[in-house]
Amino acid sequence: MKKYVMANWKNSKTVAESAAMVRAFSEGEYDLRPFLEKTEIVFAPALMALPAVSGLCAQSGFGLSAQDMNETEAYGRVCARQLSEFCQYAVVGHSAAKKAHGDSDEQINSKARQAVEHGMHPVICIGENERQQLLHLTGAVLESQLKQACFRLGESEGLVVLYEPVWAMGTGLSLAPESIGILAGKIRTMLRDMFGEATARTIRFLYAGSVTADNAAEICAQRYVDGVAVGSASLEKESFYKIVKAVYDSCEG
């Protein structure tokens, strides 16, 4: 089973910079294509860059993801039908988007269902805030978020669950790999209870939170952890290349 490495660039790069970055990863010293044998590499650039990098990603074998989307085709953020022309993935429920737009659980669920309806894999973000973490409510919070995000989600094969400890975002802190592995096992149990064993095995679990070349391999080596999502460390060619290589080297076979 391939390991995932997702690069989320937020709004850190212009259209031209995004295209140049993808080109750098398909040629020269930072060529990531040899790692595709064991890894699924997905880029999530800013919305405006999606059309410019879509062809480049397709030619190189990389995946492409939207960072957010509207829950309907009415007025608002770009909708799933438009994004599906370019993307295979769509992130929904990211903590930064929820903070900026105040999305409800119902809206996140609608986005996930829209993504599936239009042939994309929803990347459903879950995570507890500082207060919830201090009160030891992590398990209950994550289970509630998962159930609400996946409500009436017809086709769940290929779903991606991305865990981001909201309390650690932007702090440089990261959970210990062993703790991530334990949490991934609990999430797997929740997914099995929700969807059954066969479908649960098709759902990927990713960890986000200060992922670097120093901890990526150990995180991905944990049972039930299927990959990592990378923020600031994905903005420079060398650091992201080292992360992908570390994950690749940790793969069996």
Buried (B, 14 or more C-beta within 10 A) or exposed (E): EBBBBBBBBBEBBBBEBBBBBBBBBBEEEBEBEEBBEBBBBBBBBBBEBBEBBBEBBEEBEBBBBBBBBBBBEEEEBBBBEBBBEBBBBBBBBBBBBBEEEEBEBEBBBBBBBBBBEBEBBBBBBBBBBEEBBEEEBBEEBBBEBBBBBBBEBEEBEBBBBBBBBBBBBEEEEBBEBEEBBBBBBBBBEBBBEBBEEEBBEEBBBBBBBBBBBEBBBBBBBBEBBBBBBBBBBBBEBEBBBBBBBBBBEBBEE
